[in-house]
């Protein structure tokens, strides 16, 4: 990771695993030596399919601010349809990164002042043998391709640990394929 302090905001739908994805990345960051790792889910009476959000802060030093992220460095969007329902880029720092699960071509999305990384994580996850809509491990691979955070091998190791009783090899494959197939650029 290039920065000593990084804020990542995750947007998904109930049941997609946004909170679990953030937890996996948090665990990988902590095990790789980051002293400060804070994950703060934001949800109320969510149900499957309802929008959810979580914040993840990663730092080389201890973090004392436990509040939700207001000015993220990276925004991870597990469902491209959320772009029509919420301003997922709200507060995103200029030059920040948007990681987007979308079936549409990379060139069809335009975000001024932001870097964009896209992959059809939904299709990739199904190809890897996961149920339709389970995109959390695949989006971790896309995030790693876009931001070069912790290394894909460490993240896959943490995915296999988190999902050790729930198709670890398929979840790891989804992350690896998404990592390989994520398009990056403006």
matplotlib code that plots the C-alpha trace (Angstrom):
import matplotlib.pyplot as plt

x = [0.0, 1.4, -0.2, 0.1, -3.6, -6.4, -10.2, -12.4, -16.2, -18.1, -21.6, -23.6, -26.9, -27.9, -26.8, -24.0, -21.4, -20.0, -19.4, -17.7, -15.5, -14.4, -13.8, -11.5, -9.5, -9.3, -8.0, -5.4, -4.3, -3.9, -2.0, 0.4, 1.4, -1.0, -1.4, -4.7, -7.6, -11.2, -14.3, -17.6, -20.7, -23.6, -27.0, -30.4, -33.3, -31.7, -33.1, -31.7, -31.4, -31.5, -28.6, -25.9, -22.6, -19.5, -16.4, -12.8, -9.9, -6.4, -3.4, 0.3, -0.5, -3.4, -6.7, -8.8, -11.5, -14.2, -16.7, -18.0, -15.9, -16.9, -14.0, -12.9, -9.8, -11.6, -15.3, -16.1, -19.5, -20.8, -23.8, -23.7, -27.4, -26.6, -25.2, -28.8, -30.0, -27.3, -24.4, -21.7, -19.0, -20.1, -17.0, -14.6, -11.3, -10.2, -8.1, -9.8, -10.6, -14.0, -14.1, -17.3, -19.0, -20.7, -21.6, -21.1, -17.9, -15.4, -15.6, -19.4, -18.7, -17.5, -16.4, -14.7, -11.7, -11.7, -9.9, -12.2, -11.8, -14.5, -15.2, -18.3, -17.8, -21.2, -20.5, -17.0, -18.3, -20.8, -18.1, -16.1, -19.0, -20.6, -24.3, -25.5, -25.2, -22.4, -19.8, -17.9, -14.8, -14.6, -14.8, -11.8, -9.8, -11.0, -10.1, -6.6, -6.1, -7.2, -5.4, -2.5, -3.2, -1.8, -1.1, -3.5, -1.9, -2.4, -6.0, -6.7, -5.2, -7.5, -10.5, -9.7, -9.5, -12.8, -14.7, -12.9, -16.3, -18.1, -16.4, -13.0, -11.6, -14.5, -14.2, -10.5, -11.0, -13.5, -11.0, -8.2, -10.3, -11.6, -8.1, -7.0, -10.0, -10.5, -10.1, -8.5, -8.0, -9.8]
y = [0.0, 3.4, 5.4, 5.2, 6.0, 4.9, 5.1, 2.8, 3.0, 0.0, 0.2, -3.0, -4.6, -6.8, -10.4, -9.5, -9.6, -6.0, -6.2, -9.6, -8.3, -5.3, -7.7, -9.9, -6.8, -5.5, -8.9, -9.0, -5.4, -6.2, -9.5, -7.7, -5.3, -2.3, -1.1, 0.7, -1.1, 0.0, -1.3, 0.5, -1.0, 1.4, -0.3, -0.2, -2.5, -3.7, -6.7, -8.8, -6.5, -3.2, -0.8, -1.2, 0.7, 0.0, 2.0, 0.6, 2.6, 1.2, 2.9, 2.3, 3.8, 3.4, 4.9, 6.7, 8.0, 5.4, 7.5, 6.5, 7.8, 11.1, 11.6, 8.2, 7.5, 4.5, 3.6, 0.0, -0.6, -4.2, -3.4, -1.0, -0.3, 1.6, 4.4, 5.3, 5.1, 6.9, 9.3, 6.7, 9.2, 11.6, 12.9, 10.8, 12.7, 14.0, 11.4, 8.7, 5.3, 3.8, 0.0, -1.0, -4.4, -3.9, -5.9, -2.8, -2.0, 0.1, 2.9, 3.4, 4.8, 8.4, 9.8, 13.1, 13.5, 9.8, 6.7, 3.8, 0.1, -2.2, -5.9, -8.1, -9.6, -11.1, -13.2, -14.0, -15.2, -17.5, -18.8, -19.6, -21.7, -19.3, -18.5, -15.6, -12.4, -13.5, -11.0, -10.1, -12.2, -11.2, -7.5, -8.0, -9.1, -6.1, -3.8, -5.2, -4.8, -1.1, -0.1, -2.4, -2.6, -5.7, -8.3, -10.7, -13.8, -12.4, -11.5, -14.9, -16.5, -14.5, -15.3, -19.0, -18.6, -16.7, -19.1, -22.3, -24.0, -22.3, -23.1, -21.7, -22.7, -21.1, -17.9, -17.8, -18.4, -15.6, -13.2, -14.4, -14.1, -10.7, -9.5, -10.7, -9.3, -5.9, -3.0, 0.1, 3.6, 7.0]
z = [0.0, -1.0, 1.8, 5.6, 6.1, 3.8, 4.0, 2.0, 1.8, 0.6, -1.0, -1.5, -1.0, 1.9, 1.2, -1.2, 1.5, 1.6, 5.3, 5.1, 2.2, 4.3, 7.2, 5.1, 3.9, 7.5, 8.7, 5.9, 6.7, 10.4, 9.8, 7.4, 10.2, 10.1, 13.7, 12.9, 11.3, 12.0, 10.3, 11.0, 9.3, 8.8, 8.8, 10.4, 9.6, 6.3, 4.5, 1.7, -1.3, 0.6, 0.2, 2.9, 3.6, 5.6, 6.3, 6.5, 7.8, 7.5, 9.1, 10.0, 13.4, 15.8, 14.8, 17.4, 15.1, 14.9, 13.0, 9.5, 6.6, 5.1, 2.6, 1.3, -0.8, -2.4, -3.0, -3.7, -5.3, -5.3, -7.5, -10.4, -10.0, -6.8, -9.0, -9.8, -6.2, -4.3, -4.8, -4.0, -4.9, -2.3, -0.5, -2.6, -2.7, -6.1, -7.8, -5.6, -6.9, -7.7, -7.9, -9.7, -10.2, -13.6, -16.7, -18.8, -20.7, -18.8, -21.3, -20.7, -17.2, -16.8, -13.4, -13.6, -11.3, -10.3, -11.3, -12.3, -12.0, -13.4, -13.7, -14.2, -10.7, -10.8, -13.9, -12.6, -9.3, -11.1, -13.3, -10.2, -8.9, -6.4, -6.2, -8.3, -6.4, -4.1, -5.2, -2.0, -2.7, -6.3, -5.5, -3.2, -6.2, -8.2, -5.3, -5.1, -8.9, -8.7, -5.5, -5.0, -1.3, 0.3, -2.5, -4.0, -2.4, 1.1, 0.4, -1.1, 2.0, 4.2, 1.9, 2.2, 6.0, 6.2, 4.0, 5.2, 5.7, 2.7, -0.6, 0.1, -3.3, -5.2, -3.3, -3.8, -7.6, -7.8, -6.2, -8.5, -11.7, -10.8, -10.0, -13.5, -15.4, -13.8, -16.2, -14.8, -15.9, -15.9]

ax = plt.figure().add_subplot(projection="3d")
ax.plot(x, y, z, "-o")
ax.set_aspect("equal")
plt.show()
